[in-house]
Amino acid sequence: MSEEQPIVVRPVGSVQRGVLIGLAISVGVSIVTAPIVIPFLGIGLVQLAWVIPMVRNFRRKGETETAKGMVIQAAVVAMLNATCWGVLIVGLSNASFH
């Protein structure tokens, strides 16, 4: 009796592609919406508006690695955004305006 070979499932897409797509969209959306949205909502909420549908779309197409790259990119942008807001708030709270 012959042994059956295990089925190997290879991930489709690439993490690098997801990160690059995410960065390109982030820059584009930031440039277009910066004067209107960022002062009120910040880049994080705007980013969620396009990251979630894109990740779902890539997963539906079976490109799990690309979706993973987009999540990584979104997490890095969110951490940078939180850091910048933290520095800004701490800097302004210690400022003396008189």
Sequence and secondary structure as in RCSB ss.txt:
>XXXX:A:sequence
MSEEQPIVVRPVGSVQRGVLIGLAISVGVSIVTAPIVIPFLGIGLVQLAWVIPMVRNFRRKGETETAKGMVIQAA
VVAMLNATCWGVLIVGLSNASFH
>XXXX:A:secstr
            S HHHHHHHHHHHHHHHHHHHTTTTHHHHHHHHHHHHHHHHHHHHHHHTT HHHHHHHHHHHH
HHHHHHHHHHHHHHHHHHT    
